[in-house]
Amino acid sequence: MINELPVGVEVTSTGIFLRRKNNSDIEKYFVHHPISTIFEQDML
């Protein structure tokens, strides 16, 4: 069902961002994922 595959994946303290290749200005889409909380706890 996913037509656009993300070019890059960035993991930050706020969550996981996917950069799509169709957007020239490289917008970041926030993906809600349980693993983001794990990274937050790890950084603390």
mmCIF file of the N, C-alpha and C atoms, coordinates in Angstrom:
data_MODEL
# 
_entry.id   MODEL 
# 
loop_
_atom_site.group_PDB 
_atom_site.id 
_atom_site.type_symbol 
_atom_site.label_atom_id 
_atom_site.label_alt_id 
_atom_site.label_comp_id 
_atom_site.label_asym_id 
_atom_site.label_entity_id 
_atom_site.label_seq_id 
_atom_site.pdbx_PDB_ins_code 
_atom_site.Cartn_x 
_atom_site.Cartn_y 
_atom_site.Cartn_z 
_atom_site.occupancy 
_atom_site.B_iso_or_equiv 
_atom_site.pdbx_formal_charge 
_atom_site.auth_seq_id 
_atom_site.auth_comp_id 
_atom_site.auth_asym_id 
_atom_site.auth_atom_id 
_atom_site.pdbx_PDB_model_num 
ATOM 1   N N  . MET A 1 1  ? 0.830  -1.207 0.000  1.00 0.00 ? 1  MET A N  1 
ATOM 2   C CA . MET A 1 1  ? 0.000  0.000  0.000  1.00 0.00 ? 1  MET A CA 1 
ATOM 3   C C  . MET A 1 1  ? 0.869  1.265  0.000  1.00 0.00 ? 1  MET A C  1 
ATOM 4   N N  . ILE A 1 2  ? 2.150  1.084  0.290  1.00 0.00 ? 2  ILE A N  1 
ATOM 5   C CA . ILE A 1 2  ? 3.030  2.246  0.338  1.00 0.00 ? 2  ILE A CA 1 
ATOM 6   C C  . ILE A 1 2  ? 3.632  2.468  -1.038 1.00 0.00 ? 2  ILE A C  1 
ATOM 7   N N  . ASN A 1 3  ? 3.278  3.579  -1.674 1.00 0.00 ? 3  ASN A N  1 
ATOM 8   C CA . ASN A 1 3  ? 3.771  3.855  -3.024 1.00 0.00 ? 3  ASN A CA 1 
ATOM 9   C C  . ASN A 1 3  ? 5.146  4.513  -2.985 1.00 0.00 ? 3  ASN A C  1 
ATOM 10  N N  . GLU A 1 4  ? 5.367  5.352  -1.965 1.00 0.00 ? 4  GLU A N  1 
ATOM 11  C CA . GLU A 1 4  ? 6.621  6.090  -1.893 1.00 0.00 ? 4  GLU A CA 1 
ATOM 12  C C  . GLU A 1 4  ? 7.503  5.516  -0.792 1.00 0.00 ? 4  GLU A C  1 
ATOM 13  N N  . LEU A 1 5  ? 8.676  5.068  -1.171 1.00 0.00 ? 5  LEU A N  1 
ATOM 14  C CA . LEU A 1 5  ? 9.603  4.549  -0.170 1.00 0.00 ? 5  LEU A CA 1 
ATOM 15  C C  . LEU A 1 5  ? 10.484 5.683  0.324  1.00 0.00 ? 5  LEU A C  1 
ATOM 16  N N  . PRO A 1 6  ? 10.761 5.726  1.607  1.00 0.00 ? 6  PRO A N  1 
ATOM 17  C CA . PRO A 1 6  ? 11.595 6.782  2.173  1.00 0.00 ? 6  PRO A CA 1 
ATOM 18  C C  . PRO A 1 6  ? 13.037 6.679  1.699  1.00 0.00 ? 6  PRO A C  1 
ATOM 19  N N  . VAL A 1 7  ? 13.643 7.822  1.461  1.00 0.00 ? 7  VAL A N  1 
ATOM 20  C CA . VAL A 1 7  ? 15.035 7.843  1.028  1.00 0.00 ? 7  VAL A CA 1 
ATOM 21  C C  . VAL A 1 7  ? 15.955 7.631  2.223  1.00 0.00 ? 7  VAL A C  1 
ATOM 22  N N  . GLY A 1 8  ? 15.677 8.364  3.283  1.00 0.00 ? 8  GLY A N  1 
ATOM 23  C CA . GLY A 1 8  ? 16.521 8.269  4.473  1.00 0.00 ? 8  GLY A CA 1 
ATOM 24  C C  . GLY A 1 8  ? 15.672 8.218  5.725  1.00 0.00 ? 8  GLY A C  1 
ATOM 25  N N  . VAL A 1 9  ? 16.236 7.659  6.774  1.00 0.00 ? 9  VAL A N  1 
ATOM 26  C CA . VAL A 1 9  ? 15.520 7.580  8.044  1.00 0.00 ? 9  VAL A CA 1 
ATOM 27  C C  . VAL A 1 9  ? 16.358 8.252  9.117  1.00 0.00 ? 9  VAL A C  1 
ATOM 28  N N  . GLU A 1 10 ? 15.751 9.220  9.801  1.00 0.00 ? 10 GLU A N  1 
ATOM 29  C CA . GLU A 1 10 ? 16.473 9.904  10.873 1.00 0.00 ? 10 GLU A CA 1 
ATOM 30  C C  . GLU A 1 10 ? 15.813 9.579  12.214 1.00 0.00 ? 10 GLU A C  1 
ATOM 31  N N  . VAL A 1 11 ? 16.625 9.170  13.160 1.00 0.00 ? 11 VAL A N  1 
ATOM 32  C CA . VAL A 1 11 ? 16.094 8.879  14.496 1.00 0.00 ? 11 VAL A CA 1 
ATOM 33  C C  . VAL A 1 11 ? 16.544 9.980  15.446 1.00 0.00 ? 11 VAL A C  1 
ATOM 34  N N  . THR A 1 12 ? 15.574 10.745 15.940 1.00 0.00 ? 12 THR A N  1 
ATOM 35  C CA . THR A 1 12 ? 15.911 11.840 16.849 1.00 0.00 ? 12 THR A CA 1 
ATOM 36  C C  . THR A 1 12 ? 15.236 11.603 18.195 1.00 0.00 ? 12 THR A C  1 
ATOM 37  N N  . SER A 1 13 ? 15.423 12.519 19.112 1.00 0.00 ? 13 SER A N  1 
ATOM 38  C CA . SER A 1 13 ? 14.838 12.363 20.446 1.00 0.00 ? 13 SER A CA 1 
ATOM 39  C C  . SER A 1 13 ? 13.321 12.507 20.406 1.00 0.00 ? 13 SER A C  1 
ATOM 40  N N  . THR A 1 14 ? 12.819 13.168 19.351 1.00 0.00 ? 14 THR A N  1 
ATOM 41  C CA . THR A 1 14 ? 11.377 13.374 19.253 1.00 0.00 ? 14 THR A CA 1 
ATOM 42  C C  . THR A 1 14 ? 10.685 12.236 18.528 1.00 0.00 ? 14 THR A C  1 
ATOM 43  N N  . GLY A 1 15 ? 11.452 11.426 17.805 1.00 0.00 ? 15 GLY A N  1 
ATOM 44  C CA . GLY A 1 15 ? 10.824 10.317 17.100 1.00 0.00 ? 15 GLY A CA 1 
ATOM 45  C C  . GLY A 1 15 ? 11.600 9.932  15.858 1.00 0.00 ? 15 GLY A C  1 
ATOM 46  N N  . ILE A 1 16 ? 10.928 9.207  14.991 1.00 0.00 ? 16 ILE A N  1 
ATOM 47  C CA . ILE A 1 16 ? 11.573 8.741  13.770 1.00 0.00 ? 16 ILE A CA 1 
ATOM 48  C C  . ILE A 1 16 ? 11.020 9.508  12.574 1.00 0.00 ? 16 ILE A C  1 
ATOM 49  N N  . PHE A 1 17 ? 11.891 10.064 11.761 1.00 0.00 ? 17 PHE A N  1 
ATOM 50  C CA . PHE A 1 17 ? 11.470 10.836 10.601 1.00 0.00 ? 17 PHE A CA 1 
ATOM 51  C C  . PHE A 1 17 ? 11.847 10.115 9.320  1.00 0.00 ? 17 PHE A C  1 
ATOM 52  N N  . LEU A 1 18 ? 10.913 10.131 8.370  1.00 0.00 ? 18 LEU A N  1 
ATOM 53  C CA . LEU A 1 18 ? 11.202 9.520  7.077  1.00 0.00 ? 18 LEU A CA 1 
ATOM 54  C C  . LEU A 1 18 ? 11.272 10.620 6.019  1.00 0.00 ? 18 LEU A C  1 
ATOM 55  N N  . ARG A 1 19 ? 12.335 10.627 5.228  1.00 0.00 ? 19 ARG A N  1 
ATOM 56  C CA . ARG A 1 19 ? 12.456 11.624 4.162  1.00 0.00 ? 19 ARG A CA 1 
ATOM 57  C C  . ARG A 1 19 ? 12.055 10.974 2.844  1.00 0.00 ? 19 ARG A C  1 
ATOM 58  N N  . ARG A 1 20 ? 11.024 11.538 2.204  1.00 0.00 ? 20 ARG A N  1 
ATOM 59  C CA . ARG A 1 20 ? 10.541 10.965 0.953  1.00 0.00 ? 20 ARG A CA 1 
ATOM 60  C C  . ARG A 1 20 ? 11.235 11.599 -0.243 1.00 0.00 ? 20 ARG A C  1 
ATOM 61  N N  . LYS A 1 21 ? 11.410 10.793 -1.278 1.00 0.00 ? 21 LYS A N  1 
ATOM 62  C CA . LYS A 1 21 ? 12.193 11.243 -2.428 1.00 0.00 ? 21 LYS A CA 1 
ATOM 63  C C  . LYS A 1 21 ? 11.384 12.141 -3.363 1.00 0.00 ? 21 LYS A C  1 
ATOM 64  N N  . ASN A 1 22 ? 10.046 12.064 -3.298 1.00 0.00 ? 22 ASN A N  1 
ATOM 65  C CA . ASN A 1 22 ? 9.213  12.856 -4.206 1.00 0.00 ? 22 ASN A CA 1 
ATOM 66  C C  . ASN A 1 22 ? 9.167  14.336 -3.824 1.00 0.00 ? 22 ASN A C  1 
ATOM 67  N N  . ASN A 1 23 ? 9.548  14.647 -2.595 1.00 0.00 ? 23 ASN A N  1 
ATOM 68  C CA . ASN A 1 23 ? 9.509  16.046 -2.159 1.00 0.00 ? 23 ASN A CA 1 
ATOM 69  C C  . ASN A 1 23 ? 10.873 16.690 -2.360 1.00 0.00 ? 23 ASN A C  1 
ATOM 70  N N  . SER A 1 24 ? 10.906 17.748 -3.154 1.00 0.00 ? 24 SER A N  1 
ATOM 71  C CA . SER A 1 24 ? 12.177 18.396 -3.463 1.00 0.00 ? 24 SER A CA 1 
ATOM 72  C C  . SER A 1 24 ? 12.725 19.143 -2.238 1.00 0.00 ? 24 SER A C  1 
ATOM 73  N N  . ASP A 1 25 ? 11.818 19.657 -1.382 1.00 0.00 ? 25 ASP A N  1 
ATOM 74  C CA . ASP A 1 25 ? 12.275 20.418 -0.230 1.00 0.00 ? 25 ASP A CA 1 
ATOM 75  C C  . ASP A 1 25 ? 12.516 19.519 0.975  1.00 0.00 ? 25 ASP A C  1 
ATOM 76  N N  . ILE A 1 26 ? 12.495 18.201 0.746  1.00 0.00 ? 26 ILE A N  1 
ATOM 77  C CA . ILE A 1 26 ? 12.765 17.207 1.787  1.00 0.00 ? 26 ILE A CA 1 
ATOM 78  C C  . ILE A 1 26 ? 12.024 17.508 3.084  1.00 0.00 ? 26 ILE A C  1 
ATOM 79  N N  . GLU A 1 27 ? 10.732 17.227 3.070  1.00 0.00 ? 27 GLU A N  1 
ATOM 80  C CA . GLU A 1 27 ? 9.969  17.392 4.298  1.00 0.00 ? 27 GLU A CA 1 
ATOM 81  C C  . GLU A 1 27 ? 10.155 16.161 5.159  1.00 0.00 ? 27 GLU A C  1 
ATOM 82  N N  . LYS A 1 28 ? 10.049 16.350 6.453  1.00 0.00 ? 28 LYS A N  1 
ATOM 83  C CA . LYS A 1 28 ? 10.222 15.226 7.351  1.00 0.00 ? 28 LYS A CA 1 
ATOM 84  C C  . LYS A 1 28 ? 8.856  14.820 7.907  1.00 0.00 ? 28 LYS A C  1 
ATOM 85  N N  . TYR A 1 29 ? 8.558  13.551 7.758  1.00 0.00 ? 29 TYR A N  1 
ATOM 86  C CA . TYR A 1 29 ? 7.285  13.051 8.248  1.00 0.00 ? 29 TYR A CA 1 
ATOM 87  C C  . TYR A 1 29 ? 7.505  12.282 9.533  1.00 0.00 ? 29 TYR A C  1 
ATOM 88  N N  . PHE A 1 30 ? 6.749  12.675 10.564 1.00 0.00 ? 30 PHE A N  1 
ATOM 89  C CA . PHE A 1 30 ? 6.900  12.011 11.853 1.00 0.00 ? 30 PHE A CA 1 
ATOM 90  C C  . PHE A 1 30 ? 6.159  10.685 11.843 1.00 0.00 ? 30 PHE A C  1 
ATOM 91  N N  . VAL A 1 31 ? 6.849  9.645  12.215 1.00 0.00 ? 31 VAL A N  1 
ATOM 92  C CA . VAL A 1 31 ? 6.237  8.327  12.288 1.00 0.00 ? 31 VAL A CA 1 
ATOM 93  C C  . VAL A 1 31 ? 6.169  7.904  13.741 1.00 0.00 ? 31 VAL A C  1 
ATOM 94  N N  . HIS A 1 32 ? 4.949  7.732  14.236 1.00 0.00 ? 32 HIS A N  1 
ATOM 95  C CA . HIS A 1 32 ? 4.775  7.338  15.633 1.00 0.00 ? 32 HIS A CA 1 
ATOM 96  C C  . HIS A 1 32 ? 5.129  5.865  15.768 1.00 0.00 ? 32 HIS A C  1 
ATOM 97  N N  . HIS A 1 33 ? 6.155  5.601  16.553 1.00 0.00 ? 33 HIS A N  1 
ATOM 98  C CA . HIS A 1 33 ? 6.599  4.224  16.711 1.00 0.00 ? 33 HIS A CA 1 
ATOM 99  C C  . HIS A 1 33 ? 7.070  4.025  18.153 1.00 0.00 ? 33 HIS A C  1 
ATOM 100 N N  . PRO A 1 34 ? 6.726  2.906  18.748 1.00 0.00 ? 34 PRO A N  1 
ATOM 101 C CA . PRO A 1 34 ? 7.098  2.624  20.144 1.00 0.00 ? 34 PRO A CA 1 
ATOM 102 C C  . PRO A 1 34 ? 8.613  2.685  20.366 1.00 0.00 ? 34 PRO A C  1 
ATOM 103 N N  . ILE A 1 35 ? 9.384  2.421  19.301 1.00 0.00 ? 35 ILE A N  1 
ATOM 104 C CA . ILE A 1 35 ? 10.843 2.383  19.453 1.00 0.00 ? 35 ILE A CA 1 
ATOM 105 C C  . ILE A 1 35 ? 11.396 3.767  19.746 1.00 0.00 ? 35 ILE A C  1 
ATOM 106 N N  . SER A 1 36 ? 10.640 4.812  19.412 1.00 0.00 ? 36 SER A N  1 
ATOM 107 C CA . SER A 1 36 ? 11.108 6.177  19.661 1.00 0.00 ? 36 SER A CA 1 
ATOM 108 C C  . SER A 1 36 ? 11.239 6.431  21.163 1.00 0.00 ? 36 SER A C  1 
ATOM 109 N N  . THR A 1 37 ? 10.346 5.835  21.941 1.00 0.00 ? 37 THR A N  1 
ATOM 110 C CA . THR A 1 37 ? 10.409 6.020  23.394 1.00 0.00 ? 37 THR A CA 1 
ATOM 111 C C  . THR A 1 37 ? 11.631 5.305  23.963 1.00 0.00 ? 37 THR A C  1 
ATOM 112 N N  . ILE A 1 38 ? 12.016 4.227  23.306 1.00 0.00 ? 38 ILE A N  1 
ATOM 113 C CA . ILE A 1 38 ? 13.197 3.493  23.751 1.00 0.00 ? 38 ILE A CA 1 
ATOM 114 C C  . ILE A 1 38 ? 14.446 4.340  23.556 1.00 0.00 ? 38 ILE A C  1 
ATOM 115 N N  . PHE A 1 39 ? 14.499 5.041  22.410 1.00 0.00 ? 39 PHE A N  1 
ATOM 116 C CA . PHE A 1 39 ? 15.643 5.904  22.144 1.00 0.00 ? 39 PHE A CA 1 
ATOM 117 C C  . PHE A 1 39 ? 15.672 7.082  23.113 1.00 0.00 ? 39 PHE A C  1 
ATOM 118 N N  . GLU A 1 40 ? 14.494 7.591  23.466 1.00 0.00 ? 40 GLU A N  1 
ATOM 119 C CA . GLU A 1 40 ? 14.440 8.713  24.407 1.00 0.00 ? 40 GLU A CA 1 
ATOM 120 C C  . GLU A 1 40 ? 14.988 8.285  25.761 1.00 0.00 ? 40 GLU A C  1 
ATOM 121 N N  . GLN A 1 41 ? 14.578 7.115  26.221 1.00 0.00 ? 41 GLN A N  1 
ATOM 122 C CA . GLN A 1 41 ? 15.042 6.623  27.522 1.00 0.00 ? 41 GLN A CA 1 
ATOM 123 C C  . GLN A 1 41 ? 16.539 6.351  27.481 1.00 0.00 ? 41 GLN A C  1 
ATOM 124 N N  . ASP A 1 42 ? 17.031 5.936  26.302 1.00 0.00 ? 42 ASP A N  1 
ATOM 125 C CA . ASP A 1 42 ? 18.444 5.634  26.159 1.00 0.00 ? 42 ASP A CA 1 
ATOM 126 C C  . ASP A 1 42 ? 19.279 6.909  26.220 1.00 0.00 ? 42 ASP A C  1 
ATOM 127 N N  . MET A 1 43 ? 18.744 8.007  25.669 1.00 0.00 ? 43 MET A N  1 
ATOM 128 C CA . MET A 1 43 ? 19.489 9.261  25.645 1.00 0.00 ? 43 MET A CA 1 
ATOM 129 C C  . MET A 1 43 ? 19.508 9.922  27.020 1.00 0.00 ? 43 MET A C  1 
ATOM 130 N N  . LEU A 1 44 ? 18.456 9.680  27.812 1.00 0.00 ? 44 LEU A N  1 
ATOM 131 C CA . LEU A 1 44 ? 18.414 10.255 29.142 1.00 0.00 ? 44 LEU A CA 1 
ATOM 132 C C  . LEU A 1 44 ? 19.437 9.557  30.030 1.00 0.00 ? 44 LEU A C  1 
# 
